[in-house]
């Protein structure tokens, strides 16, 4: 092959605080992490042909594509969804996918694949527009009504910083991580967002908003209008979590890590009790983590129903798991 070899690298992400707030336009505080999906290959006229090191079957289809949800094997639907959303802007590509992001761990392996695909197929839009394109692609191709957090973190990451994202305004404020802390991720159990629990939570939040208006503008006193106990608890989590994100960002800026850690524990308890997206296994892991010397706080992270916990700890703490660093956004690499 005489064509130039092209490579595009896309990070995963971990959310420090602010889960199940993004799809109601709320606040989140994630960071892009040094675990990557990389696509390497060559341009083709109109064929997408990709092999993944993690999958037994390659994906292959012709451009343009109008039914990405029917592509087989199923992992290729993420690729096809991006191609479909790009429409006539998509260019053909043949190559290989490698991934160091654990699949099914809640570290945005799907968003990383989508964003790397968009770059490989020739997308030149802004980080925000690329994130929106990939968000639409995921819903269109695999039916997950995800918020914008995962894709926007992957397209906008900044080294050594978490990102305070307003998911309604799509504004990003970098928050520098203190030098004397480390972030550790522990994988607990594989999760599956397509099984219905995630979509059910989205529907329940929509039901709350029909009663009291946008949850991003609500306060705890306004929740009294919600009679259904389950809908009330879902809304209470979202409203309280948005405030925890604001407070957590402020604590990072001032270096008040003990208070930041307490907010993480409060967030986990809210996700467990009000939003019911934790599991006994994850609760036990959080309890074990916060009992360790040097740990400020820990919580489940991501969509829930399995996945990972994230731990904020002193740099000298001795912890099992993956220590992750905040890194820059997805890009072409040499």
Backbone as numpy.savetxt, mean C-alpha at the origin, in Angstrom:
# Nx Ny Nz CAx CAy CAz Cx Cy Cz
19.38 -10.31 -29.63 18.54 -9.12 -29.63 19.42 -7.88 -29.63
19.24 -7.03 -30.61 20.04 -5.81 -30.69 19.38 -4.65 -29.98
18.11 -4.79 -29.60 17.41 -3.71 -28.93 18.04 -3.43 -27.57
17.88 -2.20 -27.10 18.44 -1.82 -25.81 17.67 -2.49 -24.68
18.41 -3.02 -23.71 17.79 -3.62 -22.53 17.37 -2.50 -21.58
16.11 -2.52 -21.18 15.55 -1.50 -20.30 15.15 -2.14 -18.98
15.37 -1.41 -17.88 15.00 -1.93 -16.56 14.28 -0.85 -15.76
13.23 -1.28 -15.06 12.41 -0.37 -14.25 12.21 -1.01 -12.89
12.48 -0.23 -11.84 12.43 -0.76 -10.48 11.40 0.00 -9.65
10.57 -0.75 -8.95 9.46 -0.17 -8.21 9.47 -0.69 -6.78
9.46 0.19 -5.76 9.54 -0.28 -4.38 8.19 -0.76 -3.85
8.26 -1.57 -2.81 7.06 -1.84 -2.03 6.81 -0.70 -1.07
5.87 -0.89 -0.18 5.62 0.14 0.81 5.15 -0.49 2.12
5.40 0.20 3.22 4.80 -0.16 4.49 4.12 1.09 5.04
2.97 0.91 5.61 2.23 2.04 6.17 2.48 2.11 7.67
3.08 3.20 8.12 3.39 3.34 9.54 2.12 3.53 10.37
1.18 4.30 9.84 -0.10 4.51 10.53 -1.10 5.10 9.53
-2.38 4.77 9.72 -3.42 5.28 8.83 -3.93 4.22 7.88
-4.57 3.18 8.43 -5.09 2.11 7.56 -6.60 2.19 7.43
-7.07 1.87 6.24 -8.49 1.93 5.88 -9.03 3.35 6.00
-8.18 4.31 5.73 -8.60 5.71 5.65 -8.49 6.25 4.23
-7.70 5.59 3.39 -7.41 6.19 2.08 -8.62 6.21 1.16
-9.45 5.16 1.20 -10.57 5.12 0.25 -11.74 6.01 0.66
-11.63 6.67 1.83 -12.59 7.73 2.16 -11.92 9.10 2.13
-10.78 9.18 1.45 -10.10 10.47 1.28 -9.41 10.96 2.53
-9.03 10.05 3.41 -8.41 10.43 4.66 -6.91 10.56 4.59
-6.26 10.43 5.75 -4.82 10.64 5.89 -4.10 9.32 6.13
-2.91 9.20 5.57 -2.07 8.02 5.75 -0.62 8.47 5.89
0.22 7.60 6.46 1.64 7.93 6.62 2.50 6.71 6.29
2.61 6.39 5.00 3.43 5.26 4.57 4.84 5.69 4.18
5.65 4.71 3.84 6.95 4.98 3.23 7.25 3.89 2.21
7.91 4.29 1.13 8.40 3.31 0.16 9.59 2.59 0.79
9.70 1.28 0.53 10.73 0.48 1.21 11.67 -0.20 0.22
12.81 -0.61 0.75 13.87 -1.20 -0.08 13.64 -2.68 -0.35
12.45 -3.00 -0.79 12.09 -4.29 -1.37 11.43 -3.96 -2.71
11.82 -4.64 -3.79 11.49 -4.12 -5.12 10.88 -5.16 -6.04
10.10 -4.64 -6.99 9.75 -5.38 -8.21 10.50 -4.73 -9.36
11.21 -5.53 -10.14 12.00 -5.02 -11.26 11.56 -5.71 -12.55
11.30 -4.91 -13.58 10.97 -5.43 -14.90 12.10 -5.05 -15.84
12.69 -6.05 -16.49 13.79 -5.82 -17.43 13.48 -6.50 -18.75
13.74 -5.80 -19.85 13.48 -6.39 -21.16 13.64 -5.40 -22.28
12.92 -5.65 -23.37 13.05 -4.83 -24.58 11.68 -4.40 -25.07
11.66 -3.34 -25.84 10.42 -2.88 -26.47 10.03 -3.84 -27.60
8.73 -3.99 -27.80 8.20 -4.74 -28.94 7.15 -3.87 -29.61
6.77 -4.18 -30.85 5.77 -3.34 -31.52 4.41 -3.30 -30.81
3.86 -4.46 -30.46 2.51 -4.45 -29.88 2.22 -5.66 -29.01
3.24 -6.40 -28.63 3.04 -7.60 -27.81 3.58 -7.37 -26.41
2.79 -7.78 -25.40 3.27 -7.85 -24.03 3.59 -9.31 -23.73
4.83 -9.58 -23.37 5.23 -10.95 -23.03 6.18 -10.87 -21.83
5.68 -11.29 -20.66 6.46 -11.17 -19.43 6.49 -12.50 -18.68
7.67 -12.82 -18.18 7.85 -13.98 -17.32 8.19 -13.48 -15.92
7.62 -14.12 -14.91 7.90 -13.76 -13.53 8.67 -14.88 -12.85
9.69 -14.50 -12.10 10.47 -15.49 -11.36 9.64 -16.18 -10.27
8.52 -15.56 -9.90 7.68 -16.12 -8.83 6.49 -16.91 -9.34
6.30 -16.98 -10.67 5.11 -17.61 -11.23 5.51 -18.66 -12.27
4.78 -19.78 -12.34 5.15 -20.83 -13.29 4.81 -20.49 -14.74
3.78 -19.67 -14.97 3.34 -19.38 -16.32 3.60 -17.92 -16.69
4.06 -17.65 -17.91 4.21 -16.26 -18.36 2.86 -15.68 -18.77
2.83 -14.37 -18.93 1.64 -13.71 -19.46 1.98 -13.15 -20.83
1.05 -13.28 -21.77 1.27 -12.77 -23.12 -0.06 -12.33 -23.70
-0.09 -11.13 -24.27 -1.28 -10.64 -24.96 -0.87 -9.54 -25.92
-1.78 -9.24 -26.83 -1.54 -8.20 -27.83 -2.21 -6.89 -27.42
-1.58 -5.79 -27.79 -2.18 -4.47 -27.61 -2.97 -4.08 -28.85
-4.06 -3.34 -28.68 -4.67 -2.92 -27.41 -5.45 -4.05 -26.77
-5.71 -3.94 -25.47 -6.47 -4.96 -24.75 -7.67 -4.29 -24.07
-8.83 -4.90 -24.18 -10.05 -4.30 -23.65 -10.66 -5.07 -22.49
-10.22 -6.32 -22.26 -10.80 -7.14 -21.18 -9.69 -7.70 -20.30
-8.99 -6.85 -19.54 -7.86 -7.32 -18.74 -8.26 -8.33 -17.68
-9.51 -8.27 -17.24 -9.97 -9.18 -16.18 -10.07 -10.63 -16.64
-9.93 -10.87 -17.95 -10.02 -12.23 -18.49 -8.66 -12.83 -18.82
-7.61 -12.07 -18.63 -6.27 -12.55 -18.97 -5.86 -13.70 -18.04
-5.20 -14.68 -18.60 -4.61 -15.76 -17.81 -3.12 -15.87 -18.13
-2.31 -16.26 -17.14 -2.65 -16.56 -15.75 -3.11 -15.32 -14.98
-3.71 -15.53 -13.82 -4.38 -14.43 -13.12 -3.42 -13.33 -12.69
-2.15 -13.64 -12.41 -1.22 -12.59 -12.00 -1.03 -11.57 -13.11
-1.20 -12.02 -14.36 -1.03 -11.13 -15.50 -2.11 -10.08 -15.63
-3.19 -10.21 -14.87 -4.27 -9.23 -14.95 -3.83 -7.86 -14.44
-2.90 -7.84 -13.50 -2.37 -6.56 -13.05 -1.65 -5.85 -14.19
-0.87 -6.61 -14.93 -0.16 -6.07 -16.10 -1.16 -5.62 -17.15
-2.13 -6.48 -17.44 -3.12 -6.17 -18.47 -3.98 -4.98 -18.10
-4.29 -4.84 -16.81 -5.08 -3.69 -16.37 -4.38 -2.38 -16.64
-3.08 -2.35 -16.38 -2.30 -1.13 -16.66 -2.29 -0.84 -18.15
-2.06 -1.87 -18.96 -2.04 -1.69 -20.42 -3.38 -1.18 -20.92
-4.47 -1.71 -20.36 -5.81 -1.28 -20.79 -6.07 0.17 -20.41
-5.63 0.58 -19.22 -5.83 1.96 -18.79 -4.97 2.93 -19.60
-3.80 2.49 -20.03 -2.94 3.35 -20.85 -3.47 3.50 -22.27
-4.31 2.56 -22.71 -4.93 2.59 -24.03 -3.85 2.68 -25.12
-3.99 3.63 -26.03 -3.06 3.66 -27.16 -1.69 4.23 -26.80
-1.50 4.63 -25.54 -0.18 5.09 -25.10 0.74 3.93 -24.74
0.15 2.76 -24.51 0.95 1.60 -24.10 1.81 1.09 -25.25
3.05 0.76 -24.95 3.97 0.20 -25.92 4.25 -1.25 -25.54
4.56 -2.07 -26.54 4.85 -3.47 -26.28 6.13 -3.65 -25.49
6.22 -4.79 -24.79 7.40 -5.04 -23.97 7.55 -6.55 -23.76
8.77 -7.03 -23.87 9.07 -8.44 -23.59 10.20 -8.51 -22.58
10.00 -9.27 -21.52 11.06 -9.33 -20.53 10.72 -10.19 -19.33
11.45 -9.94 -18.23 11.33 -10.72 -17.02 11.04 -9.83 -15.83
10.32 -10.40 -14.88 9.98 -9.71 -13.64 10.67 -10.43 -12.49
11.41 -9.68 -11.69 11.96 -10.22 -10.45 11.38 -9.43 -9.28
11.26 -10.06 -8.13 10.59 -9.40 -7.02 11.20 -9.83 -5.70
11.54 -8.85 -4.87 12.01 -9.13 -3.51 10.97 -8.70 -2.47
9.78 -8.30 -2.93 8.67 -7.97 -2.03 7.90 -9.26 -1.76
7.74 -9.65 -0.53 6.98 -10.88 -0.26 5.54 -10.76 -0.77
5.09 -11.72 -1.56 3.75 -11.69 -2.12 2.74 -12.05 -1.03
1.64 -11.30 -0.97 0.60 -11.60 0.00 0.90 -11.14 1.41
1.93 -10.31 1.57 2.33 -9.87 2.91 1.75 -8.51 3.27
1.07 -7.85 2.35 0.54 -6.53 2.62 1.57 -5.43 2.45
2.59 -5.67 1.64 3.64 -4.68 1.39 3.57 -4.12 -0.03
2.39 -4.22 -0.62 2.09 -3.59 -1.91 2.87 -4.17 -3.08
2.99 -5.48 -3.10 3.60 -6.11 -4.27 2.78 -5.85 -5.52
1.46 -5.76 -5.39 0.62 -5.51 -6.56 0.81 -4.10 -7.09
0.83 -3.11 -6.19 1.05 -1.73 -6.63 2.43 -1.57 -7.25
3.43 -2.23 -6.69 4.78 -2.16 -7.26 4.80 -2.73 -8.66
4.11 -3.85 -8.87 4.05 -4.45 -10.21 3.33 -3.52 -11.17
2.24 -2.92 -10.72 1.47 -2.01 -11.60 2.32 -0.82 -12.03
3.00 -0.20 -11.07 3.78 1.00 -11.39 4.98 0.65 -12.26
5.66 -0.45 -11.96 6.77 -0.87 -12.81 6.28 -1.17 -14.22
5.11 -1.78 -14.33 4.53 -2.05 -15.64 4.25 -0.77 -16.40
3.66 0.21 -15.72 3.36 1.49 -16.38 4.63 2.12 -16.95
5.70 2.09 -16.18 6.96 2.65 -16.66 7.49 1.84 -17.85
7.43 0.51 -17.74 7.94 -0.33 -18.82 7.16 -0.14 -20.11
5.86 0.14 -20.00 5.02 0.32 -21.19 5.05 1.75 -21.71
5.90 2.59 -21.10 6.14 3.91 -21.66 5.38 5.06 -21.04
4.80 4.87 -19.86 4.06 5.96 -19.23 5.00 7.09 -18.85
4.62 8.31 -19.18 5.44 9.49 -18.88 4.66 10.52 -18.07
3.57 10.11 -17.44 2.73 11.06 -16.70 3.36 11.41 -15.36
2.71 12.29 -14.61 3.21 12.70 -13.30 3.04 11.56 -12.30
3.75 11.62 -11.18 3.57 10.57 -10.17 2.12 10.41 -9.71
1.41 11.51 -9.54 0.01 11.42 -9.09 -0.85 10.78 -10.18
-0.68 11.19 -11.42 -1.48 10.62 -12.51 -1.14 9.15 -12.72
0.13 8.80 -12.56 0.52 7.39 -12.70 -0.11 6.55 -11.59
-0.14 7.09 -10.38 -0.77 6.38 -9.28 -2.26 6.18 -9.53
-2.92 7.21 -10.02 -4.36 7.10 -10.31 -4.62 6.08 -11.41
-3.77 6.07 -12.43 -3.90 5.09 -13.51 -3.79 3.67 -12.95
-2.81 3.44 -12.10 -2.60 2.09 -11.56 -3.71 1.69 -10.59
-4.23 2.66 -9.85 -5.38 2.38 -8.98 -6.58 1.92 -9.80
-6.86 2.63 -10.88 -7.97 2.23 -11.76 -7.72 0.85 -12.35
-6.46 0.59 -12.70 -6.12 -0.69 -13.31 -6.39 -1.85 -12.35
-6.07 -1.67 -11.08 -6.28 -2.76 -10.12 -7.77 -3.05 -9.94
-8.57 -2.01 -9.85 -10.01 -2.23 -9.71 -10.59 -2.88 -10.96
-10.14 -2.40 -12.11 -10.67 -2.92 -13.37 -10.28 -4.37 -13.61
-9.06 -4.73 -13.26 -8.56 -6.06 -13.65 -8.80 -7.14 -12.62
-8.76 -6.79 -11.33 -8.92 -7.82 -10.29 -10.04 -7.51 -9.31
-10.71 -6.36 -9.47 -11.90 -6.08 -8.70 -11.68 -5.61 -7.28
-10.45 -5.20 -6.92 -10.20 -4.69 -5.57 -10.42 -3.17 -5.57
-11.39 -2.67 -4.78 -11.68 -1.22 -4.75 -10.70 -0.48 -3.85
-9.42 -0.55 -4.19 -8.37 -0.03 -3.31 -8.36 1.49 -3.32
-7.84 2.05 -2.23 -7.58 3.48 -2.20 -6.31 3.79 -2.98
-5.88 5.04 -2.88 -4.76 5.51 -3.69 -3.42 5.38 -2.97
-3.42 5.04 -1.68 -2.19 5.09 -0.89 -1.07 4.25 -1.48
-1.33 3.00 -1.79 -0.25 2.11 -2.21 0.45 2.63 -3.46
-0.34 2.93 -4.47 0.23 3.38 -5.74 0.94 4.73 -5.58
0.35 5.63 -4.80 0.95 6.96 -4.65 2.26 6.89 -3.87
2.34 6.00 -2.91 3.60 5.83 -2.18 4.69 5.30 -3.11
4.34 4.34 -3.94 5.30 3.74 -4.86 5.79 4.76 -5.89
4.90 5.64 -6.35 5.30 6.63 -7.36 5.96 7.87 -6.77
5.91 8.03 -5.44 6.32 9.31 -4.83 7.30 9.17 -3.68
7.81 7.98 -3.42 8.68 7.77 -2.27 9.88 8.70 -2.24
10.32 9.03 -1.04 11.48 9.90 -0.83 12.40 9.24 0.20
13.65 9.13 -0.14 14.63 8.47 0.73 14.63 9.10 2.13
14.63 8.25 3.15 14.71 8.65 4.56 13.47 9.38 5.06
12.38 9.33 4.31 11.16 10.03 4.70 9.94 9.12 4.62
9.03 9.32 5.55 7.66 8.84 5.38 6.89 9.94 4.65
5.71 9.59 4.15 4.91 10.53 3.36 3.56 10.74 4.04
3.28 11.96 4.46 1.96 12.30 4.98 1.09 12.64 3.79
0.19 11.72 3.45 -0.62 11.85 2.24 -2.06 12.17 2.60
-2.59 13.22 2.01 -4.02 13.52 2.06 -4.64 12.86 0.84
-5.41 11.81 1.05 -5.90 11.01 -0.07 -7.09 11.64 -0.78
-7.59 12.76 -0.27 -8.62 13.51 -0.99 -7.97 14.56 -1.88
-7.09 15.35 -1.31 -6.41 16.40 -2.07 -5.25 15.85 -2.90
-4.79 14.63 -2.56 -3.62 14.01 -3.20 -2.38 14.88 -3.04
-2.25 15.44 -1.84 -1.05 16.20 -1.49 -0.15 15.33 -0.62
1.15 15.59 -0.72 2.15 14.78 -0.02 3.09 15.71 0.75
3.23 15.46 2.05 4.19 16.19 2.87 5.23 15.20 3.38
6.49 15.34 2.97 7.52 14.43 3.47 7.77 14.66 4.97
7.92 13.58 5.71 8.22 13.64 7.13 9.50 12.84 7.36
10.58 13.54 7.71 11.86 12.85 7.88 11.80 11.90 9.07
12.33 10.70 8.86 12.40 9.72 9.94 13.61 10.02 10.82
13.45 10.01 12.12 14.59 10.28 13.01 15.72 9.28 12.76
16.95 9.74 12.96 18.11 8.89 12.68 18.25 7.73 13.67
17.71 7.89 14.87 17.94 6.89 15.92 16.82 5.86 16.03
16.04 5.70 14.96 14.99 4.68 14.98 15.17 3.73 13.79
14.55 2.58 13.92 14.46 1.68 12.78 13.04 1.16 12.67
12.70 0.80 11.44 11.38 0.24 11.14 11.59 -1.22 10.77
10.89 -2.10 11.46 11.00 -3.54 11.24 9.63 -4.08 10.86
9.61 -4.93 9.86 8.38 -5.57 9.41 8.48 -7.07 9.69
7.44 -7.61 10.29 7.37 -9.05 10.54 6.19 -9.63 9.77
6.47 -10.63 8.96 5.41 -11.30 8.20 4.71 -12.31 9.11
3.37 -12.22 9.16 2.60 -13.08 10.05 1.85 -14.15 9.27
1.09 -13.77 8.28 0.32 -14.75 7.50 -0.11 -14.13 6.20
-0.16 -14.94 5.14 -0.59 -14.44 3.83 -2.03 -13.97 3.89
-2.30 -12.89 3.19 -3.66 -12.34 3.16 -4.17 -12.36 1.74
-5.51 -12.25 1.61 -6.14 -12.20 0.29 -7.24 -11.15 0.32
-6.98 -10.00 -0.31 -7.96 -8.92 -0.30 -9.14 -9.21 -1.22
-8.98 -10.13 -2.15 -10.06 -10.40 -3.09 -11.12 -11.33 -2.51
-10.97 -11.75 -1.26 -11.91 -12.70 -0.68 -13.18 -12.04 -0.16
-13.25 -10.72 -0.12 -14.50 -10.05 0.21 -14.46 -9.16 1.44
-13.58 -9.45 2.41 -13.55 -8.65 3.63 -13.19 -7.20 3.39
-12.23 -6.96 2.50 -11.82 -5.59 2.20 -12.95 -4.82 1.54
-13.55 -5.41 0.51 -14.64 -4.74 -0.20 -15.82 -4.47 0.73
-16.06 -5.37 1.67 -17.15 -5.18 2.63 -16.89 -3.94 3.49
-15.62 -3.74 3.89 -15.30 -2.56 4.71 -15.50 -1.28 3.91
-15.16 -1.31 2.63 -15.40 -0.14 1.77 -16.89 0.17 1.73
-17.71 -0.85 1.54 -19.16 -0.67 1.49 -19.69 -0.11 2.81
-19.17 -0.59 3.92 -19.62 -0.12 5.22 -19.25 1.34 5.45
-18.06 1.74 5.01 -17.67 3.15 5.13 -18.54 4.03 4.23
-18.86 3.53 3.05 -19.77 4.27 2.17 -21.13 4.46 2.83
-21.60 3.43 3.53 -22.88 3.52 4.23 -22.83 4.58 5.32
-21.72 4.66 6.04 -21.57 5.69 7.06 -21.60 7.08 6.45
-20.95 7.24 5.30 -20.90 8.55 4.65 -22.26 8.98 4.12
-23.10 8.03 3.78 -24.45 8.38 3.35 -25.26 9.00 4.49
-24.88 8.67 5.72 -25.60 9.18 6.89 -25.02 10.49 7.39
-23.70 10.58 7.49 -23.09 11.76 8.14 -22.20 12.57 7.21
-22.09 12.20 5.94 -21.22 12.92 5.02 -19.81 12.38 5.06
-18.88 13.06 4.40 -17.51 12.55 4.28 -16.86 12.26 5.64
-16.34 11.06 5.80 -15.69 10.71 7.06 -14.43 11.52 7.30
-13.80 11.99 6.23 -12.59 12.80 6.39 -12.89 14.13 7.07
-14.16 14.56 7.05 -14.55 15.83 7.68 -15.28 15.61 9.00
-15.55 14.37 9.35 -16.36 14.07 10.53 -15.53 14.14 11.81
-16.22 14.27 12.94 -15.58 14.12 14.24 -16.35 13.08 15.04
-15.82 12.72 16.18 -16.43 11.62 16.93 -17.85 11.93 17.37
-18.14 13.20 17.66 -19.50 13.54 18.10 -20.52 13.38 16.98
-20.10 13.54 15.74 -21.04 13.42 14.63 -21.46 11.98 14.37
-20.76 11.01 14.96 -21.08 9.61 14.73 -22.36 9.17 15.43
-22.88 9.99 16.34 -24.08 9.62 17.09 -25.29 9.39 16.19
-25.25 9.94 14.98 -26.37 9.78 14.05 -26.43 8.38 13.45
-25.37 7.59 13.61 -25.31 6.26 13.01 -25.89 5.24 13.98
-27.02 4.65 13.63 -27.71 3.72 14.53 -27.12 2.31 14.47
-26.72 1.87 13.30 -26.19 0.52 13.14 -24.84 0.41 13.86
-24.73 -0.55 14.78 -23.54 -0.63 15.63 -22.28 -0.96 14.83
-22.41 -1.83 13.83 -21.24 -2.18 13.03 -20.77 -0.99 12.21
-21.69 -0.31 11.54 -21.33 0.87 10.75 -20.73 1.94 11.65
-21.28 2.10 12.85 -20.76 3.07 13.81 -19.29 2.77 14.13
-18.98 1.51 14.41 -17.60 1.16 14.77 -16.64 1.34 13.60
-17.10 1.01 12.40 -16.26 1.23 11.23 -15.93 2.72 11.08
-16.96 3.56 11.22 -16.75 5.00 11.08 -15.87 5.55 12.20
-16.07 5.03 13.42 -15.26 5.51 14.54 -13.78 5.23 14.30
-13.49 4.06 13.73 -12.08 3.78 13.42 -11.53 4.82 12.45
-12.24 5.08 11.37 -11.73 5.98 10.34 -11.50 7.38 10.91
-12.47 7.89 11.66 -12.36 9.25 12.20 -11.21 9.33 13.20
-11.11 8.36 14.09 -10.03 8.40 15.08 -8.66 8.14 14.45
-8.63 7.31 13.41 -7.36 7.01 12.74 -6.82 8.23 12.02
-7.69 9.02 11.40 -7.22 10.25 10.75 -6.53 11.17 11.75
-7.08 11.28 12.96 -6.46 12.13 13.97 -5.14 11.53 14.44
-5.10 10.21 14.55 -3.83 9.57 14.95 -2.73 9.83 13.93
-3.08 9.86 12.65 -2.07 10.13 11.62 -1.51 11.54 11.81
-2.39 12.51 12.02 -1.92 13.89 12.25 -0.96 13.94 13.45
-1.37 13.32 14.53 -0.58 13.36 15.75 0.74 12.61 15.58
0.70 11.48 14.89 1.91 10.68 14.69 2.95 11.46 13.89
2.52 12.13 12.83 3.45 12.93 12.03 4.09 14.01 12.88
3.29 14.64 13.74 3.83 15.67 14.62 4.84 15.08 15.60
4.57 13.88 16.10 5.50 13.23 17.03 6.82 12.88 16.36
6.76 12.42 15.11 8.01 12.13 14.39 8.83 13.40 14.22
8.16 14.50 13.90 8.89 15.75 13.67 9.60 16.24 14.93
8.97 16.02 16.09 9.57 16.49 17.35 10.43 15.43 18.01
10.44 14.21 17.46 11.23 13.14 18.03 10.63 12.49 19.26
9.33 12.69 19.48 8.65 12.08 20.63 8.22 10.66 20.24
9.17 9.76 20.28 8.95 8.42 19.75 8.08 7.56 20.68
8.14 7.82 21.98 7.28 7.08 22.89 5.80 7.37 22.61
5.49 8.63 22.40 4.10 8.99 22.09 3.69 8.46 20.73
4.62 8.49 19.77 4.32 7.93 18.45 4.02 6.45 18.56
4.80 5.74 19.37 4.57 4.32 19.56 3.23 4.02 20.18
2.80 4.83 21.14 1.48 4.64 21.76 0.37 4.80 20.73
0.55 5.74 19.80 -0.45 5.92 18.74 -0.53 4.70 17.84
0.60 4.06 17.58 0.59 2.84 16.78 -0.22 1.74 17.47
-0.04 1.61 18.77 -0.78 0.59 19.52 -2.27 0.92 19.52
-2.61 2.19 19.70 -4.02 2.60 19.62 -4.60 2.28 18.25
-3.83 2.52 17.20 -4.28 2.22 15.85 -4.56 0.73 15.69
-3.64 -0.09 16.19 -3.86 -1.54 16.08 -5.12 -1.97 16.81
-5.31 -1.46 18.02 -6.49 -1.85 18.79 -7.78 -1.42 18.08
-7.74 -0.27 17.43 -8.91 0.20 16.68 -9.18 -0.68 15.47
-8.13 -1.07 14.77 -8.29 -1.97 13.62 -8.80 -3.33 14.06
-8.40 -3.76 15.23 -8.85 -5.05 15.75 -10.30 -5.00 16.24
-10.62 -4.00 17.05 -11.91 -3.98 17.73 -13.01 -3.26 16.95
-12.68 -2.13 16.34 -13.70 -1.37 15.61 -13.79 -1.77 14.14
-12.65 -2.05 13.52 -12.68 -2.36 12.08 -12.62 -3.86 11.81
-12.20 -4.61 12.80 -12.20 -6.08 12.73 -11.44 -6.62 11.51
-10.23 -6.08 11.31 -9.38 -6.56 10.23 -8.12 -7.25 10.73
-7.95 -7.32 12.05 -6.82 -8.05 12.60 -7.22 -9.51 12.79
-6.28 -10.29 13.28 -6.51 -11.71 13.57 -5.86 -12.02 14.91
-6.26 -13.11 15.58 -5.59 -13.47 16.84 -4.08 -13.62 16.69
-3.66 -14.15 15.56 -2.23 -14.33 15.30 -1.50 -12.99 15.24
-2.13 -12.01 14.59 -1.51 -10.69 14.49 -1.54 -9.97 15.83
-2.62 -10.13 16.59 -2.69 -9.52 17.92 -1.58 -10.05 18.81
-1.34 -11.36 18.74 -0.28 -11.96 19.55 1.09 -11.44 19.13
1.29 -11.27 17.84 2.57 -10.76 17.34 2.82 -9.34 17.81
1.78 -8.51 17.79 1.92 -7.13 18.27 2.23 -7.12 19.77
1.52 -7.95 20.54 1.77 -8.01 21.98 3.20 -8.44 22.28
3.70 -9.41 21.53 5.08 -9.85 21.71 6.06 -8.74 21.36
5.80 -8.05 20.26 6.71 -7.00 19.80 6.83 -5.88 20.82
5.70 -5.42 21.34 5.75 -4.25 22.23 6.31 -4.61 23.61
6.49 -5.90 23.88 7.11 -6.31 25.14 8.64 -6.35 25.04
9.17 -6.17 23.83 10.62 -6.26 23.62 11.31 -4.96 24.00
12.53 -5.04 24.56 13.28 -3.83 24.89 13.55 -2.98 23.65
13.39 -1.69 23.79 13.69 -0.77 22.70 12.57 -0.55 21.71
11.43 -1.21 21.89 10.30 -1.05 20.96 9.40 0.08 21.45
9.12 1.03 20.57 8.22 2.14 20.91 6.76 1.77 20.65
6.52 1.06 19.55 5.15 0.70 19.21 5.12 -0.29 18.07
3.97 -0.93 17.88 3.78 -1.88 16.79 2.30 -1.94 16.45
2.02 -2.36 15.22 0.63 -2.46 14.78 0.57 -3.34 13.53
-0.62 -3.88 13.27 -0.82 -4.49 11.96 -0.76 -3.38 10.91
-0.40 -3.74 9.71 -0.28 -2.73 8.66 -0.87 -3.27 7.37
-1.46 -2.38 6.59 -2.06 -2.79 5.32 -3.53 -3.11 5.47
-4.04 -3.85 4.50 -5.47 -4.12 4.45 -5.98 -5.03 5.54
-5.09 -5.82 6.15 -5.50 -6.71 7.22 -5.82 -8.11 6.74
-6.51 -8.87 7.61 -6.87 -10.27 7.33 -5.61 -11.11 7.08
-4.57 -10.82 7.85 -3.26 -11.42 7.63 -2.27 -10.34 7.22
-1.15 -10.76 6.69 -0.15 -9.79 6.26 0.94 -9.60 7.29
1.29 -8.33 7.55 2.45 -8.00 8.37 2.09 -7.10 9.54
3.00 -7.07 10.51 2.97 -6.01 11.50 4.20 -5.14 11.26
4.09 -3.87 11.65 5.21 -2.94 11.52 5.59 -2.47 12.92
6.88 -2.39 13.16 7.41 -2.06 14.48 8.29 -0.82 14.38
8.09 0.13 15.28 8.95 1.30 15.40 9.82 1.08 16.63
11.13 1.10 16.45 12.02 0.72 17.55 13.28 1.57 17.56
13.93 1.57 18.70 15.25 2.17 18.81 16.22 1.46 17.87
17.14 2.21 17.32 18.06 1.66 16.33 18.87 0.48 16.88
19.05 0.43 18.20 19.85 -0.64 18.80 19.03 -1.86 19.19
17.73 -1.81 19.02 16.87 -2.93 19.42 17.17 -4.17 18.59
17.12 -5.33 19.23 17.39 -6.61 18.56 16.05 -7.29 18.27
15.62 -7.27 17.00 14.30 -7.76 16.64 14.37 -8.70 15.44
13.51 -9.71 15.45 13.35 -10.54 14.27 12.57 -9.78 13.21
12.73 -10.18 11.95 11.97 -9.56 10.87 12.86 -8.85 9.88
12.22 -8.11 8.98 12.93 -7.35 7.96 13.07 -5.91 8.41
14.31 -5.45 8.55 14.51 -4.02 8.76 14.43 -3.34 7.40
13.56 -2.35 7.28 13.35 -1.70 5.99 13.75 -0.23 6.08
14.23 0.28 4.96 14.62 1.69 4.86 13.66 2.41 3.92
13.45 3.69 4.18 12.63 4.51 3.28 13.46 4.88 2.06
12.90 4.64 0.87 13.65 4.81 -0.38 12.87 5.68 -1.36
13.55 5.99 -2.47 12.94 6.82 -3.51 11.92 6.04 -4.33
11.17 6.80 -5.13 10.06 6.27 -5.91 10.54 5.36 -7.04
9.57 4.69 -7.65 9.83 3.85 -8.83 10.47 4.67 -9.93
11.38 4.04 -10.67 12.08 4.76 -11.74 12.76 3.77 -12.67
13.23 4.30 -13.79 14.10 3.51 -14.66 15.47 3.43 -14.02
16.12 2.27 -14.15 17.46 2.11 -13.60 18.40 1.70 -14.72
19.65 2.01 -14.54 20.67 1.70 -15.55 21.13 0.26 -15.40
